[in-house]
Amino acid sequence: MTEIELKEEIEKTRNVLNMAVRERWGSGKVLDISRNLDCLIEEYLEMCNQKVAVGQ
């Protein structure tokens, strides 16, 4: 996944999480979405750290 695609996926997942909280979806579903968002953010940070390490 490219950096741009990853940013878009993070934004999409944030919106879903916000909707899930707003509409009071079950706590298990909210937790699953939150964990997915955490993984996407972690992947994005790793990608950024690799770019910095390479000097881009």
C-alpha positions as CSV (number, residue, x, y, z in Angstrom):
1,M,0.0,0.0,0.0
2,T,1.3,3.4,-0.8
3,E,1.5,6.3,1.7
4,I,-1.4,8.0,0.0
5,E,-3.5,4.9,0.0
6,L,-2.7,4.3,3.7
7,K,-3.7,7.9,4.6
8,E,-7.0,7.4,2.8
9,E,-7.6,4.1,4.6
10,I,-6.8,5.7,8.0
11,E,-9.3,8.5,7.3
12,K,-12.0,6.1,6.1
13,T,-11.5,3.9,9.2
14,R,-11.6,7.0,11.5
15,N,-14.9,8.0,9.9
16,V,-16.3,4.5,10.5
17,L,-15.1,4.5,14.1
18,N,-16.7,7.9,14.7
19,M,-20.0,6.6,13.2
20,A,-19.8,3.4,15.3
21,V,-19.4,5.4,18.5
22,R,-22.1,8.0,17.5
23,E,-24.6,5.3,16.7
24,R,-23.7,3.2,19.7
25,W,-22.7,0.0,17.9
26,G,-21.7,-2.8,20.1
27,S,-18.5,-2.5,22.1
28,G,-17.0,-5.5,20.4
29,K,-17.5,-3.9,17.0
30,V,-16.1,-0.6,18.1
31,L,-13.1,-2.3,19.6
32,D,-12.4,-4.2,16.4
33,I,-12.6,-1.0,14.3
34,S,-10.3,0.8,16.9
35,R,-7.7,-2.0,16.7
36,N,-7.8,-1.9,12.9
37,L,-7.2,1.8,13.0
38,D,-4.3,1.3,15.4
39,C,-2.7,-1.2,13.0
40,L,-3.1,1.2,10.1
41,I,-1.5,4.1,12.1
42,E,1.3,1.8,13.2
43,E,2.0,0.8,9.6
44,Y,1.9,4.5,8.5
45,L,4.4,5.4,11.2
46,E,6.7,2.6,10.3
47,M,6.6,3.7,6.7
48,C,7.5,7.3,7.7
49,N,10.3,6.1,9.9
50,Q,11.8,4.0,7.1
51,K,11.7,7.1,4.8
52,V,13.5,9.1,7.4
53,A,16.1,6.4,8.0
54,V,16.8,6.2,4.2
55,G,17.0,10.0,4.0
56,Q,14.1,10.7,1.7
